[in-house]
Amino acid sequence: MTTQILSGATGVLVLADGTVLSGIGVGATGSAIGEVVFNTAMTGYQEILTDPSYMSQILAFTFPHIGNVGVNLEDVEQIGEAPERAARGVILRDVPTDPANWRATGGLDGWMKSRGVIGLAGVDTRALTQLIREKGAPHAVIAHDPDGKFDLEALTAQARDWKGLVGLDLAKDASTTQAFEWT
């Protein structure tokens, strides 16, 4: 892995050990901290990104074509819950393309912006997955700045100092705040 930012990069993933992955920022701008995990699914990315079980995590997809069918309201896993009760960030190999499905009501990039989800594209997600499998899920900060300005030392310190998920009771935060009738 690298510690340098590629020229023209607008997004970074900075691991607690100082490793830096750079690429193209997608979705919301800003930064988010979380535990980096991976998912090997070929479909269902919108459900996965809204699944409360990924709360406080940055999700790397190994499948390269995430976002190509767009998004719609029917594929949101959460019911009436805030975006922060799901994945904090997403790491992709390819930049999401324009939607190519009759069900799409919008594109993944715009949907991520509206939910405040920060993304990074142009990453070898399979190599990142191998790192996670060998060393465990690292703490990291994902950041997107259209100007490509990142304070790597501060981001590394933020990732290193994050207390992580151990001991947290995320179930109470991820649970619905209202009752639903199911028939």
LUMZA-854776 format. One record per residue (C-alpha): x, y negated, z negated; residue in one letter. Coordinates in pm, whole numbers, plus 50000, padded with zeros to 5 digits. Last residue first. Example, Ala and Ser with C-alpha at 12.3 -4.5 7.8 and 13.67 -1.06 7.14 Angstrom:
<sites>
       u       v       w   residuo
   51367   50106   49286         s
   51230   50450   49220         a
</sites>
This chain:
<sites>
       u       v       w   residuo
   45120   50849   49226         t
   45383   50627   49067         w
   45279   50332   48854         e
   45560   50089   48786         f
   45663   49936   48453         a
   45876   49623   48437         q
   46232   49533   48340         t
   46385   49811   48547         t
   46694   49979   48410         s
   47041   49871   48522         a
   47117   49661   48212         d
   46994   49925   47966         k
   47178   50198   48158         a
   47502   49997   48168         l
   47590   50077   47807         d
   47960   49997   47826         l
   48211   50216   47641         g
   48446   50260   47934         v
   48337   50040   48226         l
   48642   49819   48260         g
   48820   49592   48011         k
   48941   49357   48285         w
   49289   49228   48200         d
   49466   49399   48492         r
   49206   49283   48745         a
   49221   48922   48620         q
   49600   48932   48607         a
   49615   49057   48966         t
   49372   48784   49077         l
   49579   48516   48900         a
   49903   48639   49058         e
   49741   48671   49399         l
   49613   48312   49405         d
   49421   48334   49731         f
   49363   48084   50012         k
   49236   48246   50332         g
   49032   47945   50442         d
   48714   48153   50475         p
   48772   48275   50117         d
   48656   48625   50024         h
   48777   48801   49709         a
   48768   49153   49569         i
   48921   49194   49224         v
   49038   49534   49109         a
   49031   49800   48839         h
   49145   50130   48980         p
   48935   50446   49017         a
   49166   50743   48965         g
   49528   50797   49070         k
   49515   51075   49331         e
   49151   51056   49438         r
   49154   50675   49429         i
   49472   50663   49641         l
   49315   50907   49889         q
   49008   50686   49909         t
   49226   50382   49982         l
   49392   50577   50265         a
   49046   50664   50397         r
   48934   50303   50365         t
   49208   50177   50597         d
   49095   49817   50555         v
   48974   49583   50829         g
   48670   49463   50638         a
   48638   49309   50291         l
   48301   49232   50137         g
   48156   49016   49863         i
   47794   49076   49761         v
   47605   48760   49662         g
   47265   48903   49759         r
   47196   48649   50037         s
   47554   48678   50164         k
   47530   49058   50173         m
   47209   49032   50375         w
   47376   48793   50618         g
   47670   49031   50672         d
   47448   49342   50696         l
   47236   49202   50977         g
   46865   49128   50976         g
   46513   49265   51004         t
   46631   49600   51138         a
   46371   49871   51203         r
   46429   49870   51583         w
   46796   49948   51529         n
   47112   49793   51675         a
   47201   49524   51421         p
   47497   49300   51509         d
   47829   49458   51415         t
   47978   49498   51067         p
   48356   49437   51063         v
   48526   49776   51065         d
   48707   49972   50792         r
   48483   49852   50513         l
   48520   49758   50147         i
   48210   49652   49954         v
   48164   49437   49646         g
   47971   49400   49325         r
   47762   49716   49370         a
   47428   49705   49189         a
   47271   49525   48892         r
   47430   49197   49003         e
   47179   49192   49290         p
   46888   49125   49052         a
   46607   49377   49022         e
   46258   49384   49168         g
   46274   49748   49275         i
   46625   49865   49353         q
   46695   50111   49634         e
   46650   49861   49918         v
   46581   50050   50241         d
   46227   49924   50301         e
   46331   49558   50304         l
   46541   49596   50618         n
   46910   49603   50711         v
   47123   49638   51023         g
   47185   49953   51227         v
   47558   49889   51273         n
   47620   49800   50909         g
   47878   50065   50820         i
   48050   50208   51126         h
   48380   50334   50982         p
   48264   50606   50737         f
   48500   50602   50438         t
   48293   50341   50254         f
   48471   50161   49970         a
   48244   50041   49688         l
   48343   49784   49432         i
   48183   49876   49100         q
   48010   49688   48821         s
   47675   49858   48898         m
   47716   50150   49140         y
   47453   50360   48957         s
   47210   50072   49015         p
   47175   50176   49382         d
   47151   49859   49592         t
   47471   49919   49793         l
   47381   50288   49835         i
   47032   50214   49962         e
   47177   49969   50216         q
   47450   50214   50317         y
   47204   50494   50385         g
   47395   50676   50657         t
   47740   50828   50710         m
   47802   50890   50341         a
   48162   50928   50218         t
   48141   50692   49920         n
   48439   50546   49736         f
   48513   50381   49402         v
   48695   50063   49301         v
   48613   49944   48947         e
   48503   49584   48927         g
   48580   49218   48957         i
   48413   48975   49192         a
   48540   48683   49397         s
   48404   48398   49604         g
   48239   48405   49944         t
   47939   48624   50023         a
   47932   48872   50309         g
   48246   48945   50503         v
   48614   48867   50445         g
   48852   48999   50708         i
   49163   49180   50594         g
   49398   49212   50301         s
   49489   49492   50065         l
   49704   49386   49771         v
   49867   49621   49520         t
   49953   49439   49197         g
   49887   49731   48960         d
   49545   49586   48869         a
   49437   49608   49232         l
   49382   49305   49454         v
   49132   49341   49737         l
   49163   49054   49979         v
   48958   48857   50229         g
   49009   48578   50482         t
   49326   48719   50637         a
   49479   48507   50914         g
   49835   48629   50850         s
   49826   48948   50643         l
   49856   48900   50269         i
   50155   49075   50114         q
   50163   49329   49831         t
   50107   49640   50042         t
   50000   50000   50000         m
</sites>
